[in-house]
Amino acid sequence: MSTSLLYQAFGIRGYRYVRTDYVEGAVFFTIKQDREKLRCSACGSSRVTAHGNEVRVFRLVPIGRKQTHLLFPISRVECHDCQLTRQVAVPFADPRRRHTHAFERYALELSKHMTIQDVAHHLGVGWDTIKDIQKRDLQLHFAKPKLKGLRRIAIDEIAVGGGHRYLTVVLDLQSGAVVFVGDGKGSEALKPFWKRLRASRARIEAVATDMSLAYINAVREHLPRAIHVFDHFHVIKLFNEKLSDFRRELYREATDQLQKEILKGTRWLLLKNPENLDPKRRERERLEEALRINPWQPCTT
Ligand SMILES: [Zn+2]
């Protein structure tokens, strides 16, 4: 084993190989970081003072059927530039993970060909470790899709949990992919999306939303050059609502008018004694009609 083999076989570069131990059929490589290679993990400064270390063990890809581990004392350094004291960065593994990136890639590669249980068994780790590696890989590739290629989008909100909660969803209209899900609704829910969209420098040509003022204002503010399309469904919905209002209004006007016609010339009938109503002039029928559409009771005393 050598420093160069460490890099060639396990992708671990910039550390010094210390020694190899064999414990119960497993291999343990110990490496260390030279003092002059220590850097502040916050600002990258080399003006640091080491304050001890914490030995961590990482899983490496196996050598044949042999489990292989890496022992690495992670130095804690005090930075003279940003005054922070913290552990140096570990480039070959994710924070809080007990396996290297190479181990994760290997597990993912195997996952294409066998079940999680098989992969876990082959690598000598728990089922949940493989599950976790897969989950994080999916999140990495799908949780924050690249927005750069976005051209046409649709924004809408959906009610979840029986309407107690809302999610605002941004859709790539060309691929059909969901590119953003925001908590809540309205302009507040879209804030992180606008931020990411700006950073991506995507050139949005068209946006489809419903006709709410919140969306109209948001699109005007954040995508002033895009064409704002009110999508078909919402246009029809709004049109139908307006049409229903209009119909109701017409009906109300018509019935008002009808009532006025009937009432015209009937008021005085109310003052007549019923026995004096003239059957030739249909006075009784006209009074009854007037009473039917105006459910007030005449004073009969
Ligand atoms: Zn620093």
Residues whose N, C-alpha, C, O or C-beta is under 5 A from the ligand:
A	BS01	ZN	C40 A42 C43 G44 S45 C79 D81 C82
